[in-house]
Amino acid sequence: MEQVPPMNRLFGKSAIVVGGGIGGLATALRLRKAGARVTLLEKNPSVGGKVAERRANGFRWDLGPSLLTMPPILDRLFTELGERREDHLTLQPLTPTCRYRWADGYQFDENEFFWSRPDSARLLRHAQGLYHLSSSAFLESDPSELWKKVFNPALLPLLRFLPAMSPFRSLASASRHFYSDPHLQQFLQRFATYNGSDPELTPATFAVIPYVQAHFGGWYIKGGIRRLAEALLKLAEKHGVEIHTAAEALSIDSSGVTLTSGQHIPADLIFHNGDVLGAYQKLIHHPRAAECAQKIAKPERAISGFVVLLGVKGRDPALAHHNIFFSDNYPLEFQQMFREHRPAENPTIYLCLSSRSDPASAPADHDNYFLLVNAPPNTTSIDWAKESPQYADQIIRILDQKFLPGLKGRIVHQETISPADFESRDGVVGGSLYGWASHGMKSSFLRPPIRSPLLKNLYFVGGTTHPGGGLPLVLLSAEIAVRLANRSA
């Protein structure tokens, strides 16, 4: 058995965490647990990153992730800090996890009944085998540790599940293998968008995501997912993390971090919680930084998002907490975003109604509509300030005409968030929410490394590095980064 490095190797080391998103907060907490002296720098007025919220006219909306999966990973962070997650956050299970609808009237709920169907149950059996084959070797390990874990004789029986979900076939191809109904094929293909990718180009191995969702369930954090950022901030303050907001980094070198104010903060270790490409383009001071940035910029970028926040009078009983309204032509939707670099004319629309689980999120007899459509990571040729109002009207018109008659006349509040807003707030290039799109083997499984090849004391955490996007994987990136730093100390 491989010897685990003692946690006190980082004891007394100085560490800077640049970026106070969930990955940055989790990293800071793990570093403090290991005995490091930690300073966290956040350029915005408050920490939390994409885990943000908006309040207006009695409505409250989550602006980032709205579904929590794999809660054991979150619980593990609290446990390793000597805390009980239940003392800080209350998780509510969602049934159904999501409701799916098409303009032709077809609809179903993602629940236990759906997953017990013969075709869905077959998908889950294969995905479960793949999950157990890959979770410890890939999700919870750095690629540098991969070969130590992948050649485990105990995993050999699970290889029988690999052909149907081969990394050399697409998720779209796998959808046609498991489902004969085009509606259900589109349902499975949707999971490519969990990391901003095209299902025709995403490896079939990403069919493991519905297994994770079915096995671990979908959860809502009582009061909104913003409570997660607040809970981690409270713990960071309790455990002695020094936190500076409105503190924007200007440059990073091996000696530490220089702020836009001109202040230089020295550190033994540096952790960057943000877009890896943006860091190499704008922050990292090294003779080969531009070369690295060019290399990282070559793979296709994951899509961004366009958000419409609505306050709506009346409560439609046909709606669940999470809802998907599918487009009539999925391939065209991705063609327009990835190949034509423009918003889809008839996009698939995600609708989150947190007021279904948390009535305080909206006034009485009202609902808080969080509408999200995939959008191209394009902030150069698209003027989002100009395009946003008409695109929001287009999305509302689709819902009004095809799915939710009378919606337009019930709107009492409306605002938008565009890829340009994500780029400005989160520092993500082009507004891309996940860095590389998972198009092909390399972009999917060999993402920009957690440990910088240029500065040996610089580590990356968040959705643009390994193992990928989404709250559970971001928490795992923090876990892996601190472990690698511990091993190298």
N, C-alpha and C positions, 0 to 999 in steps of 0.2 A: 504493500500500500504506500502510495506517495505521502511523504511527510508534509504536513500542513505547516507553513511558516508561522512562527509564533506571532500573535497579534501585537506584541509590544515592539516589533521592529520599527514601527512608525512613532514610537513614544518620543515626544520632545521635538519631532520634526515640525517645521513650519510649512503650512499648506495654504494655497489660495484656490478658491473655487470661483471661477468666472461664470456667472449666470446662475440665477436663483430659481430655475424651474424645478420640477419635481426631481429630476435627475441630479441637479446641483444640490438641492436640500438633502436628498438621501446620501449623496457622496459626503457632504459636510458632516452629517451625523455619523456615518461609518468611520470617517477619519477621526472624529473626536473619540469614538468608542475605542479606536486603536491607539489613542494617546497623543495624537498630533494636535498642534495649535493651529486653529483653522480660522481663516478670514474668508467670508463670502461676499462677492461683489455683484451687485445687480444694477443694470443701467436704468431700469424702470423705477417708478416711485414705490412699487411693492413687488414682493417675490411671488412666485407661482408660475411664471411663464405662460404657457398655453392654458393652464388651469386657471382661468379667469371667469369673472361673471359680470353681468351688467344689470343694473336696477334702474327702472324708470316707470313713473306713473303707477306704482303699485305692483309692477311685474318684475320678475327676476329670471334671468336666463344664464345657464352655463354656456360659456363661449368656446370652450375647448372640448376635451373628451367628455362624453356624457354617459358612457357605459363602462363599468369596472368589471373586469374578468380576472380570473386567477387570484382571488383574494389571499390565498396562502402566501404568495410572494410579498404582498403588503404586510401581512401579519408577521412574517419572518423578520422584517425590518424592525417592527415594534418590539418583538420578542428579544432580538439581539441587543436592543437598547435597554432591556430590563423593564419594558413597558407592556401594557395590555392594550391592543388596538381598540377593544371595546370601551375602554375608558376615555377614548378620544374621538372615535368615529363609530357611527351606527350604520350598518349595511342592511339594506332592504332588498330581498330577492325580487326579481321581476318576472312575472308570468302573465302573458308570454314574454319571452326575451325581445321579440320584435314581431310586428304584423306586416305582412307583405301584400301589396295590391297591384293589379294591372288594370289598364284602361278597359280591357275586354270583360272585366267583372271577376276574373279569377283572383282568389285571395286565400291565404292561410296564415295561421299563427305558428311561430317557431316555439314549440313547447314539447313536453314529453310525448304527447300523442304523435306529433310530426316525426320525432326521432325514432319512434317505434315502428314506423312504416318499414316494410321489407327493404326497399331501396335505400332509405335513409339509414336504417340499422346496418346495412352492408357497408355503406360509406363510413359509418362510425367505427366499425370493426377494423377496417383498413387504417383509418386515421389514428385510432388508438395505438395500433402497432407501430405506426410511424412516429407518433409522439413519444412513446417509450424508447424507441430507437434513437431519437434525436435530442430529447430534452436535455439530458445531462451532457451529451457530447457537443451540442451546438448552442442551445439557448443559454445554458448556465456556465459555459466555458468560452474562453477566448480561442480563436482559431489556432493560436500557438500551442494550446493545450489539447487540440482536437484528437490527434493521433494516439494520445495516451488513453483516450476514453472510447474511441470508436472500435478498436480491436478488442472488444470484451466478449469472450466466448458466450457469456450469458445472453448476449443480444442477438446471437446468430439466428435463433428461431424466428425472430421478428423480421428478418430479411424477406420473408415470403410476402410481406405487405408492400414491398417497395415497387414492384412493377406497375401496379395500378396508379401509383403516385410518384412515378419516376421524376427526378429533377430534369430529365431530358424531354419530357412531354409537358404540354401546357395545362394550366388549370382549366381552360375552356375545353380541352380534350378530355380531361378527367371528368368534367361535368357531364359530357356526353356518354362517358363510360358508365357512370353510376345512375344517371337519370335519363329516361326516354322522353319525359315531358319538357318542352322548351321553357316553360315557366320555371321549373325546378333547376334546369341547367343554368338559367340566368341567376337564380338564387345562389347557387354554388359559386358562380363566376364572380359574384359581388364581393366575395371575401378578398379578392385581389386589391380592392380599393381600400382595405384596412391599412395597407402601406402604400397607397397612392399609385397603383400599377394597372396595366392593361391585362385582363385575364387571358388574352390570346398569347401573351408574351411571358406571363408569370409561370414559374414552374409548378407542376401539379402537386408538389409537396406542400404547397400552401393550403391544400385541402385539410391540413391538420388544424387549421384555425376553427372551423365549425365544431370539431371534436372538443377543443378547449372550451368553446362557448357552451356546448351541450353538457360537458362533464363538470365544469366548474360553475356554470350558471352565469347569468347576467345580473349585475347588482347596481343599486343606486345608493349613493351616500346621502343619508338624511341631511336635508338642508342644502344640498347641492355639492357638486364635486369640488367646488372651491374650498370646502371645509377641509379637504385633504391638505391643500397648501397651507392653510392656517394651522392645522394640527402639527405639520412638520416644522413650520416656523416656530411655533410654541416650544416644541421639543428642542430645536436648535438653540433657542435662547436659554432654555433650561440647562442644556448640556454644555454651554459655554462657547458656542460659535459666535464669532464677532461678525456682525452683519452690517453691510453698508449698502443702502439703496441710493438711487440717483448717482451711482458710481460707475461710469462707463469706462471700459478698458480701451486704451489707445493702441497698446502693443504688448506682446508677450515675447520674452526671451528667456534664456536658461537661468537668468538671475532672478526673474520675477515678473511683475506686471506693472506697466505704467498706465496711469489713468489719463483721461482727457484733460483733467485739471493740472497735469504735470507731475503729480505725486507718483513716485516709484515705490512699490511695495515689494521687498525682497521675499523670496520663499525657496524652500528646499524642493517643494513639489507644487505643481500647477495642474488643475483640472478645469477643462473647458466644457461647460454645459451649453451647447449651442451648435449651430450649423458648422460642420467640419470644413466644408468648402469656404464658407465665409471667414472662418478663422485663418485659413491659409492665404486667402486673398487680402485680408485687411489687418490682421492682428499679429501673426507670427513673424518675428524678426529673425530671419535666417537667410543666408545666401541662396538656398535652394527652395525657399518658400513659394516663389512664383512657379517654379517647375512642378512642385507638388500640387499646387492649385490647378494648373493646366491638366494634370493627370486626373485629378478628382473630378474636374468639370466635364470630362469626356463622356461618361455614361449618362444616359437619359435621366432627367430629374423627375422625381415623383410629382404627381399632380398636387395642386393647391386646393383651396376650398373657397366657395362664395357663400356667405351667410346672410339670411334675411331674418331679422327678429321682428315678430309680430305680436301685438297684443290684440286678442280677438274676443269679441263679445259672444257669449254663449259657449256651451260645452258639448261638443259633438260626441255622442256615446259610441260611435263607430270607431273612434280612435283609441289606440293604446298609448303607453308611455313612449315606445319607440315604433316608428312606422316607416316603411319604404314604399314609394310609389315609383314603379319601374317604368323606364322609357320603352317605346315600341321597337327601338332599333339599337340594341346595346353596342354592336360593333361600330356603328356610325358615331355614337357618342364618344367612344375612345379615339376614333380616327380624327374627329374634329379637335379634340384636346391635344393629342400627342403628335399627329402628323400635320394638322393645319394650324395648330397653336392658337385656337380661338375657343370661346365658350361654346358648349354644345347647344344646339338649337332646341332640342327636346331632352333635357337631362333627366336622369333618375334623381328623385328628390327624397331626401331623408328628413323626417319630421320628428323632433323630440318634444314631448309634452311632459316636462317634469312636474307640472301641476297635477298630473294624474296620480303621482305618488306623493306629492308634497303640495297640498292645496294652497299653502301660504305663498307659493310662487306666483300667484295671480290673484286679482281681486275676485270677490264672489261673482259667480256666473260668468267668469272669463277664463281664458286659457292663454298660456304663454307658448307661442309657436316658435321653435328654433328650427329654421329651414336651412339645410345644407345641401349644396350640389357640388360635385367635383368641378374643378376649374383648371385651366392650363397654368403652369408656373411661369407666367408671362407678365412681367411688369415693365417691359421695354416698349413693345409695339402696341400694347393695349393700355389706353388711358382709362384706368378703372374709375377715377373720379367722374369721368364723363359717362362711362358705360354702365356703372352700377345702378342708377335709378331705373333705366329701361330694362336691364336684365332682371332686376327684382320684380318689376311689373310682369315680365314674361313668365317667370316662375309662378307667380301668384295666378296668372291667367291659366296656366296649364292645370294647376290644382282646381281652380274654380270650374273650368270647363270639363275636365275629365274625371275628377275624383271627389271634390268637395264643393258642390254647387252652393252658391251664395256666400262663399268665403269672402270675396272682395268687399261686399257690403257690410261685413261685420268687423272689419279691421279698425281698431281705434288707436293703434300705435304701430309705427314701422321705422326700421333703420337697417343699415347694411354693414357688412364687414367684407372687404375684398382681399384678394391676394396681396395687393399693395399695402393694405393695413397689416397683414401678417408679416410682411417683409419688414415694415417699419417697427412694429412692436417686438418681434421675436428675432430679428436679424437673420431671417432665412432667405437665401438667395432666390429671387423670383417669386417669393411666397411659397415655395415648395415646402410641404409640411414634414416630409420624411427623408429628404436628401435624395439618394439614388432610388429610382424606380426598380422594382425587383424583376427586371427583364433579363432572364438568362441566369446561368449558374453563378458567374462571377459577381454580378451586381447584387444577387440575392444572398449569397453565402460568404462572400469575401468583401464586406463593406469596408469603408475606411477604418483602419485599425484603431483600437482603443488607445494603444500607446503610440505616440508620435514617433515616426522614424527619424525625425530631424532633431527634436529636443527630447532627450531621454528621460527628463523629469516632467514631461507634459503628457497628460492623459485626457481622453475625450469621453464624455458621457452624454446620453440623450438618444433621440430617435434617429440621428443621422450616422451613428457609428454602430458597431456590433452590440447586441444582436438584432436591433431594428426598432421600429416605431410602436407606439402604444404604451400605456402606463406600465403594464407588467414588465415589458422588455426594457423600458427605460430604467426601472428599478433594478433590473438585473445588470444593466450596463454599469450602474454605480457599484454594485456588489463586485463585479468582475474587475473594474478599474482599481478599486482600493486593494483587492487581493493581488493584482499585478504589481502595484506600487509597493505593497508589503513584501512581496517576493524579491523585488529588486533593491529594496532598501539596504 
